[in-house]
Amino acid sequence: MHGTQDTIVPIKLGATAKVMLIQHGYNVAWHTYETGHELCFDAIQMIRSIIMEKLIDIPPYKSNSINR
């Protein structure tokens, strides 16, 4: 994700990084938002959705410690 008005990291650099990651076999989700170099509520919701989707595939943690 990238802000279309970002003056710190221009969107062109973000788009180039996206292409490079794809070329190296990474699964990249790319979303642009009408913001600068900050997160907007929609971006935070997108991040949350991605994390929750990934957590579904992770089995629960089982401790190897002895219960006392």
C-alpha positions as CSV (number, residue, x, y, z in Angstrom):
1,M,0.0,0.0,0.0
2,H,1.2,3.5,-0.7
3,G,-0.1,7.0,-0.4
4,T,-0.5,8.7,-3.8
5,Q,0.5,12.0,-2.2
6,D,3.6,10.6,-0.4
7,T,6.5,13.2,-0.6
8,I,8.9,11.1,1.5
9,V,8.8,7.9,-0.5
10,P,7.5,8.7,-4.0
11,I,4.8,6.3,-5.3
12,K,7.1,5.4,-8.2
13,L,9.6,3.9,-5.8
14,G,6.9,1.9,-4.1
15,A,5.7,0.6,-7.4
16,T,9.2,-0.4,-8.4
17,A,9.6,-2.3,-5.1
18,K,6.4,-4.1,-5.8
19,V,7.6,-5.3,-9.2
20,M,10.9,-6.4,-7.8
21,L,9.2,-8.4,-5.0
22,I,6.9,-10.1,-7.6
23,Q,9.9,-10.9,-9.8
24,H,11.5,-12.6,-6.8
25,G,8.4,-14.8,-6.2
26,Y,6.7,-12.9,-3.4
27,N,2.9,-12.6,-3.3
28,V,2.3,-8.8,-3.2
29,A,-0.9,-7.0,-2.4
30,W,-0.8,-3.4,-3.7
31,H,-3.2,-0.7,-2.7
32,T,-3.0,3.0,-3.1
33,Y,-4.7,5.6,-0.9
34,E,-5.2,9.3,-1.3
35,T,-2.8,10.1,1.5
36,G,0.7,11.2,2.1
37,H,3.3,9.2,4.1
38,E,0.9,8.1,6.8
39,L,-1.7,5.4,7.4
40,C,-5.4,6.1,6.9
41,F,-8.2,4.2,8.4
42,D,-8.8,2.1,5.3
43,A,-5.2,1.1,5.1
44,I,-5.3,0.0,8.8
45,Q,-8.4,-2.1,8.1
46,M,-6.6,-3.7,5.1
47,I,-3.6,-4.5,7.3
48,R,-5.9,-6.0,9.9
49,S,-7.7,-8.2,7.3
50,I,-4.4,-9.5,5.9
51,I,-3.1,-10.3,9.4
52,M,-6.4,-12.0,10.4
53,E,-6.4,-14.1,7.2
54,K,-2.8,-15.3,7.9
55,L,-3.6,-16.1,11.6
56,I,-6.4,-18.5,10.6
57,D,-3.7,-20.7,9.1
58,I,-1.5,-20.8,12.2
59,P,-2.1,-23.6,14.6
60,P,-2.5,-22.7,18.3
61,Y,0.7,-22.4,20.4
62,K,1.3,-25.4,22.6
63,S,3.8,-24.9,25.4
64,N,6.4,-27.5,26.1
65,S,6.7,-26.3,29.7
66,I,5.5,-28.4,32.6
67,N,2.4,-27.1,34.2
68,R,2.7,-26.6,38.0
